[in-house]
Amino acid sequence: MRRELLLLREMRDAATAIRDLVGDRSIEQVAADTIRRSALLWHFTVLGEAASQVPSETKDSWPDIA
């Protein structure tokens, strides 16, 4: 499998985990839950790291996606 697909899958999985961790909780509920905040930080880190490694050619192929 191409490396780009693995990175994109990591990004998708991290975004899904973030969505699931936040759910319908308020910002106050998320802020009060240190374990949930730590998990969110981890998934945002994974998302950012994977995004930074996507090759320019792949990014250029999809200009509508930031």
C-alpha positions, 0 to 999 in steps of 0.5 A, a space after each residue: 500500500 502506498 505511504 500516502 494512503 497509510 497517512 490518510 488513513 491515520 488522519 481519518 482514524 484520528 479525526 474519527 476518534 476525536 469526533 467520538 471523544 467529543 461527541 455531544 459533550 460541551 466544552 466545559 465537560 471536555 475541559 473537566 475530563 483530564 483523561 479525555 483531554 489527553 486522548 484528544 491531544 494525542 489524536 490531534 498530534 497524530 493528525 498533525 504529524 501525519 498531515 505534515 508528512 503527506 507529500 506535496 504531490 498528493 496535496 497538490 492533487 486535492 487543492 480543495 482540501 486544506 
